[in-house]
Amino acid sequence: MRILKKIWGRPLLYSMLLAVVLSLSACASTERQETDSPDTKADVLEKWKDKLPKDMPEYLELKLKDGGIEIDGFLEVSKELSDWKVEELILKRHLFEETECLDDLLELLGNPKVLERRKMTRDETLEDGTPLKADHADLENNSMAQARNAYFLASFEERGIVSVEDKFVMNPFGLYDGAEKNKELAFGSYESVCSEIEKFLKRQKIENILKPTIYSFSPELLQKVADQWYQESVAVGDEDNAERYKITLGEEDGVYLIRYMQGYRGVPYSYMSLVGNDVDGNRNSIGTSMCVEYGKQGIKDVSGTEFFDVKQVEKEQGILSLYDILSKVCEYFDKNKDNKMVIKEIGLCYLPVIKEPAKLEFTGVPVWYLVYGEGEAAQTGTAREVITFDARTGEIYG
């Protein structure tokens, strides 16, 4: 069964603007593969036939099928793999003690003043029928922090750049190709906050944490986003929105987006929803990660979801290489010769699929995923979709 999932869409105003932002990725400092000329065909793909995981660049630019398929985005492949082989995993959902988790979360946030704290039981349940319990703290200035037995979150509205991060930096589907990785911003280093995040994760007994991915959003990049939103708002007569976007950023107004993921041998668990809940059996699946937005005023947002403990490691088995997957992509989209496809991210990860609901056990299935835009959406950014391949068989997952 074909699983083709739309993961992102916006009204025309915002979608036009994000397209402008994504085009800024040419300035990114991450390693890139040289772009081949538009008239290249199969010979471009042949160059990747014998390449191993260690040969993969962080950023990939290629044009396939006479330019009908363009790759212009991050490539997420573990350098810890010596060959195209991985183990299947048996995972168990990691649960938190919500009161202790909230105590630790508030400490990570600098122990802000708590106006009210209360416990709740939510209507949602885990796969075994266990209700989601929560400990919630109302903070000053309409801020909040909350810990549940399955995830945690916090938000400080006053610490952000109005209307910029919420629409761009904290996009939940990882469309960060306009940003640079691991670049130090003027207001300060990300190392100190990373140290505190890692202490928090350790106190929550979350294991198999991978090296964080740091996306650095410069004030120049964010200013271009705000200016474009302002211009587009004026153009459509939306004065209220135009006023919100009429901001001037200083040299210290950059933002880090810090993403921690779990994984095995450097292969992460999926950090975004790759398939429908009817496929993976996960009622609450929105990806495994802890994302922190950090600026000159401190931590603005925290989101931590879907963590797992490794219960068993199965026998190593061969998987399809990047060459194999790109060949599959060319075959799959062959029928759409006139419909240009732009791939913005390619990754190899584990997809947790429910195994035994009563035990909260999952199978970690190795998959390749591609985030892309097709046709007009590839140019305007009006929508992004994801296609997921079983890395063992090449079948579209479902």
N, C-alpha and C positions, 0 to 999 in steps of 0.2 A: 504494500500500500504506500502510495506517495505521501510523504509528509512535507508540506511546503508551508511554512508558517510566517505570516506577516508579523514582524516584531515592532514596527514603529511607523507611525503616521502622524501628520500634523495638519492643521488648517493651512491654506495656501500661504498666508502671510509668513508663518514661521518656517514652513518648508522651504520657501524661496531663500530665506535668510540662512538656514543651515547649509544649503547648497554652497553659498558663498564661503561659509566658514570651512567646509570640507575642502574647498579648492585651495585653501591656504597651506595644505599639508606639504606642498613642495618645499617649504622652508624648514621642515622637520630635520633634526640632526641625526636621527636614527639611521643605521646602515641600510642602504638601498641597493637592490639589484638593478643594473643598467636596463633601461627600457629599450626593447627591440623596435625596429621600424615597423610601421603599421602593416606593411605588406608581408611580414613574416608569417609562415604557416607552421607545419609540423616540426620543422627544424628547431624552432624555439623550444618546444616541449622536449625534444630529444636531449637537449643540454642537461635536463634534470633527471634523466633516466637512472644514472648510477650515483646520484648524490645521496648522502646519508644525513641523518638528523643534524650532525655537527656542521654540515655544510650550509644549513639554512640561514638566510639573512633575517634580520628583524623586520625589515620592510621590503616588500616585493612589488616591482613594477614590471609587468609583462603584457603583451598584446597577443592574443591567440585568435585563430579563425578569421584572418584578415581584419583584425581589430574589432571583430564582433563581440569578443570576450576580452575585457580589460581587467587586469589585476592592479590595483593601486591602493594598497593597504597593509596593515600589520600582519605578520606571519608568526603565529604562536606555536612553536614546536620545541619540545624539551631537548636541550643539549646534553642531557644525562643519558640519552639513549645511544648505544653504540651501533645499533642497526634498527631496521623497521620491525621491531618485536616488542610486545608489551604483555603484561600479565592481566588477566581478568581479575577483578576484586570482588569480595563479598564485604559489604559495608553495613554498618548499623547506625541509625540516626543518633546523633549526639544531642542529648538533652541537657538543659541548664536548670539549676536551682534559681528560680527567677529573682528572689530577694537578694541573694548573694551576687548574682549577675548585675542587678541594678546598682547595688552598692559599689561594685568595682567600676561600672560604667560611669557613675557620678564622679568617682575619683579620677578616672581618665579625663573627664571633662573639666577638671579643676575644682571639684566640689562647689558647684554653683548653689545659690540659695534655693531651697526647696519650699515652695508655697504650700503644696499639699501632696501627700503620697497615699495611694490606695491600691488595693489588690482587686483583681477582676478575674472572672472566668468567661472566656469568649465562646461564641457559638461554634467556631471552627474546631475541628478535631484532627488529630494525627491519624495515620493510616490504621492504627489499631483501635481507633475510637476514643482515644484519650483526649479530653478537652484541652484547649490551649489556655493556660493560666498566665496571668500577667501581673507584674508589679509596676505601677505607673507613677511618675513624678511630674507634677506641674511646676515649671520654673518661671522665673521672672521674664517679662517681655514676651509673653506668649510662646515661650520655649518649653520643650518637654523632653523627657527620657523615659524609655520603657524597656523592660526585659520580659520576655515570655519564655516558656520552657523549650521553645524551638528557635527563637531568634530575638534580636534586640535592635533598638534604634534610638536616635536622638536628633534634635534639630534646634538650632539657635538662629532664628530669623534675623536678629539684629547684627549678626556677625558676617553677613554676606553682602555681595554686590547686587543690588536690587535688579531682579529680572534677567540677570545674565547667567549666573551659575545654574539656576533652576531649569533653564531652557537648554543649556549647553553642557556645562561641566558635569552635572549629575544625571545626564541622560542614562537611564538604567540599562541600555543595550550596548554600551561600550563603543559608541561611535566617536572615538577620540582621535581620529586620524588627523585632525588639525593641530593637535598639541605635540609638544616635544616630550621625550622621555628622559627622566633623570637629570633635568637641567635645574640648577640651583637658581631660585628667584631672589629678587632684591631684598624682600622683607626678612628672609632667613632660610636656614637649612631645613630639610624635611627629616634629617637624621634623628633629632631629639624626639620628635613626635612618634617616629617609627619605633624607637626604643620603648616608649610608653605603651604603644599599641601592642607590641609583642609581649610586654609584661601582662597586659590585660588578657590576651589570648592564652597565655600560659596559666593564669589563674583560673580560666574557664576550662582548663584541661583539654584544650583543642590541640590535637597533634597533627603531624604531617603538614605543617604550614610551609608554603613555598616562599621564596624570596619575593618581596613586594614589587608590584609594578607601579612606577611613579609617573603620572602624567602631569607635566608642568604647563600651566596655562598662563602665559605672559600677560601683563596688562595691555600690551599692544594688541595681542590677539583678541582679548576680551573687549577692548575699546572698538575694534572693527565690528565685532558682533553687535555691540550696543548701538553704534552709529548706523549700521544697516537696518536694525530694527526700528530705530527712530525715523529714518528716511522712509521706510515702507509704511510705517504708521501714519506719517504725515500724508503720504501719497493716497492713502485710502480714507483720509479724514478722521482717523481715530486719535483725537487730541489727548484723551486720557492716557492711552498707551504711549503716545509720543512723549508725553511729559515724564513718564516712568523711565523711558530709555534715554532721556536727555541727561547724561551723566558724563563726568570727566574723571578718568582714572589717573592716579599718580603712579610713580615708579614702583611703589610697594604694594600695589593692588593686585598682584598676581595670586594665583590659587593653585595648590597642589590637589590632585585627586590620587589618593593612595589606595591601592587595591591589594588585599591579601587573599590568597586562595589556598585551599588544601589540595593535595595531590600525592601522587606516588611516582617516584623516580623522575620527578620534574614534570610529569604529565598531570595537569590540574583536573579537578572535577569541574564540570561545566559551571560557568559563572553567570549564565543567563539561561532563560527558558528556551530549549532547543526543539522540543516536541510538545504535542498536546498532552494534557493530563490523562487522556484515555490511552495514550501510548506508553508512558513511563509509569503510570499508576500512582504518581505522586500528587496528592491533592493540593499541596501548597507550593509546588515547585516553581521557584523563581531564580534558581542558581545558587551556588555555594561561594560566598565571598564575604569579606568585611571591607566596606568602602568608607573612607574618611575624607571629607573635604576640609582642607586646612589652609587658612590664610593668616594675615597679619594680626587679626583679633583672636586667633586660636581656632579650635575645631568648630566648624559650623554644622556639619551633618555627619551622622554615623549610621551605617546600615549593615547589619550582620545577619545572614540567613543561611539555612540549610547546611549544617555541618554534619560530618560523619566520622565514625571510628572504623578503622580497618579490622575486620573480624578474621578474614582469611585471604591469602594470596594464592591464586590458582596458577597453573602451569603457564609458562611463557609461550606465546604463539605469535606467528607472523601477522603483520598488518600491511595494508596497502601504503605505498610511499606517496610522497607529494606528486610525483610523476604519474602514478597510477590514478590518483584522485583527479588531477587536472585532466587526464585523458577521459575519465568518466564524465567530468563536467562538460567537456567538448562534445561528447556523444549525447549527453542528456539534452543540451541546448541546441543540438544540430537542427532541430525542427524550427528553431526561432532565429534563422539566419539574419533576418532583417530587424531583429529586436536586440539592440545592444545591451550587454550585461556588464556592469561594473562591480567587481568584487572588492569590498572594503576591508574584509578581515577573513583570514583562513586560520583554523586552529585544530589541533589534535588534543582531545580531552576525554575524560571518562564521563559517561552519562549514567547517573544512578537510576536504575529501573527497579521497581518494587519486586521483591522476591517472595518474602513472607510477611504480609501486613501485620499479623499478630505479634511478630517479633521485631517489627520495625527494621527488617533487613532488606537490603537492596543489592543488586548486582551492578558493579561498576563496569559498564560496557564501553570499550574504546570506540570513539567515533571521530570522524572528520566533520567539521561544520564550516559553512561559508555564509557570510553576511554580505548581501548584494542588493543592488538596485537594477531594475530591468526596464528597458524602453525609456519613456520620458522620465520615469522616476529615477533612473540612473543619472540623469543630468540635473534634475531639479531637487532631488532629495526628498520628494514628497512621500516616499515610502521605502522601507527596507524590509527584506525578507531573509529568511534563513533556510538553508537546505542542509540536511544532516545525513551523512553516509555511515553505515556500519563499517568501521575501519578494517574488520576482518574479512568481509565478503564484498564490500563495495555497493551493497544494496542500499537504496534510500530507506532510511530507518522508519519502520512502522510495521 
